[in-house]
Amino acid sequence: MPEAERVLTDGGVTVWLWRLTESERELVGLWERLQSGEALPATRSAARRCEWLAERLLIATAMGTDARLLHKPSGAPYLEPPVPGFSISHTRGIVAIAVSNKGPVGVDVERISHKVLRVRNRFLSPEELALIADDDVTANIVAWTAKEAMFKTEVSPPLCRAWPWPGRASEGERTLAQYTLSCPASRPGQDQALQSDGFSLWTRIIDGDCVLTVAQPTKN
């Protein structure tokens, strides 16, 4: 089973992080040992197969081998047996899951990349653009992960038009700019709380080149 790091946030959410160094063959071997009966998808790319395996192996490590990852028609993930709050995210080389016994939770993990500066006006409001420097890569990634995490807290999320899609959302769609940050972080330290109307947010820099953010709703 994977060696996962367990992190407890200020809001009582438990996050498990797995830094992937295993090959696809090694992941398949770990999966076969679980004898879960769930077949590995054969039609996906090698990268997606590794993500599929890593997600389920991390869940088995964190929640037990009886836990199953399923998806709603909207694409939102959930667990069986159910838990009050569950979210999952992955980026190159890292998989993260967040679990809360208090209610909905969202997690997002992203590598720090300059490409966020080219699309910041698509997910930040005019007020947020004024608060975050246009050359501060880390702060912009923090804002991006915060908005993704807030979106993921919705039990039945609407279709969300986000990066890299420009323009206004159609009826029934939502843009990440509609989730607001009243005080976006600038180059956060090890752990830092962010401010947002209706959400509790917590963020951490992982290995110096990755941002992890967790969101919990504070209003019904």
LINRAUR-V631042 format. One line per field, one symbol per residue. phi: phi as a letter, one per 30 degrees, with the letter a starting at -180 (. if undefined). psi: psi as a letter, one per 40 degrees, with the letter a starting at -180 (. if undefined). Layout:
BEGIN
phi=???
psi=???
END
This chain:
BEGIN
phi=.ddcdcbcdddidccccbddbdddddddddddddhdidddeccddddddddeddedddddddcjdddbcbbdedjddacbddbebaababbeibbbbbbbcckebbbbbbddbdddddbedcbcdeddedccddccdddddeddddddddeddddbddeccbecdcidddeicbcdddcccdbedbhddebadccadjbcbbbbdchibbccbcbbdcbd
psi=iihihhhhideehhhhhhhheiidddddddddddfdehihheeiidddddddddddddddddeieehhhihideehiiihiiidhhiiiiihehhiihhheeaiiiihhiihiedddeededeiiddddddhieegdddddddddddddddeehdgiihhhahfhiaiiiheiiideehihdgiihgiadihiihiheihihiihhfeeihhhhihiei.
END
